[in-house]
């Protein structure tokens, strides 16, 4: 999943929360100029509202990440081209009783599967970044 967490009283807004959480979880200090904007708020499974923030990290090769082992088990990245290939896209259908209730996107990458709220945020971001290809 993406860096994230609850808003602290010292956070001015959702962007400040996202920047703080990225620093705490990945050791990556981003400034407000890196932020491209916010996606629409989404509910998580607990009914809490999540405010996704999209930022430009620059070249991934130039990044030095120091993941917090108490919060991050593994770090991986997926190129935009990989996410846009149909063979790496799928959907999971959830149902109750004997009928489908809802469908969520899934993105595949070897041992990693991007699903749940992370996949929804990824899908919304792809719709914005590559509307003619996704």
C-alpha positions in Angstrom: 0.0 0.0 0.0 1.0 3.6 -0.2 2.4 5.6 2.7 -0.5 6.9 4.8 -2.0 7.2 8.2 -4.1 9.4 10.4 -3.9 13.1 10.4 -2.0 14.5 13.4 -3.2 17.7 15.1 0.0 19.4 13.8 -0.8 18.5 10.2 -2.3 21.5 8.4 -4.2 19.4 5.8 -4.2 16.1 3.9 -1.2 17.1 1.9 0.8 17.8 5.1 -0.3 14.4 6.5 0.8 12.6 3.3 4.2 14.3 3.3 4.7 13.5 7.0 3.7 9.9 6.6 6.0 9.5 3.5 8.9 10.8 5.6 8.0 8.6 8.6 7.4 5.4 6.6 9.9 5.6 3.8 12.5 8.2 5.0 11.6 10.3 2.0 11.4 14.0 2.6 9.2 15.7 -0.1 8.3 19.3 -0.2 5.0 20.8 -1.2 6.3 21.7 -4.7 6.5 17.9 -5.4 2.7 17.6 -4.9 0.6 17.4 -8.1 -2.7 17.4 -6.2 -5.3 15.3 -4.5 -7.6 12.6 -5.8 -11.2 12.5 -4.6 -11.6 11.2 -1.1 -12.4 7.5 -0.8 -13.8 5.4 2.0 -11.7 2.5 3.3 -13.1 -0.8 4.6 -13.6 0.6 8.0 -15.6 3.5 6.6 -12.9 6.1 7.3 -12.2 8.7 4.6 -8.8 8.5 2.8 -7.5 11.5 0.9 -5.0 10.3 -1.7 -2.2 12.8 -2.6 -0.3 12.4 -5.9 3.3 13.7 -6.0 6.3 13.6 -8.3 9.2 11.8 -6.7 11.6 12.5 -9.6 13.8 9.8 -11.0 13.5 6.6 -8.9 17.2 5.9 -9.4 18.0 9.1 -7.5 15.9 8.2 -4.5 17.4 6.9 -1.2 14.7 5.2 0.8 15.1 4.2 4.4 11.9 2.2 5.2 10.7 2.2 8.8 10.8 -1.6 9.6 8.0 -1.1 12.1 5.7 0.0 9.4 7.1 -1.2 6.0 7.8 -4.8 5.2 8.8 -4.4 1.5 9.2 -1.6 -1.0 8.7 -2.0 -4.7 7.9 0.2 -7.7 6.0 -0.4 -10.9 6.7 1.5 -14.1 3.8 3.3 -15.7 4.3 1.1 -18.8 3.9 -2.0 -16.7 0.7 -0.8 -15.2 -0.7 0.1 -18.6 -0.1 -3.4 -20.1 -3.4 -5.3 -20.2 -1.7 -8.6 -19.1 -0.8 -6.9 -15.8 -4.4 -5.7 -15.1 -7.2 -7.7 -13.6 -10.3 -7.5 -11.4 -11.4 -9.3 -8.3 -15.1 -9.9 -7.8 -16.5 -9.9 -4.2 -19.8 -11.5 -3.4 -22.1 -12.3 -0.6 -24.5 -15.2 -0.7 -24.8 -16.2 -4.4 -24.4 -12.9 -6.2 -21.6 -10.4 -7.0 -21.6 -7.3 -4.9 -18.7 -5.3 -6.3 -15.6 -5.5 -8.5 -12.2 -4.0 -7.7 -9.1 -3.7 -9.9 -5.9 -5.7 -9.3 -2.5 -5.1 -10.8 0.0 -8.0 -11.1 3.7 -8.0 -10.8 5.5 -11.2 -10.2 5.3 -12.0 -6.4 3.5 -8.7 -5.8 -0.2 -8.1 -6.3 -1.6 -4.6 -5.9 -5.2 -4.8 -4.7 -7.7 -3.2 -2.4 -7.7 0.5 -1.8 -4.1 0.8 -3.2 -5.4 -0.6 -6.6 -8.3 1.7 -6.6 -6.0 4.7 -6.0 -3.6 3.3 -8.7 -6.5 3.0 -11.2 -7.7 6.6 -10.5 -4.2 7.9 -11.0 -3.8 6.0 -14.3 -7.1 7.5 -15.5 -5.6 10.9 -14.9 -2.0 10.3 -16.2 -2.8 8.2 -19.2 -6.5 8.7 -20.1 -5.9 7.6 -23.7 -4.2 4.3 -22.7 -6.2 3.2 -19.6 
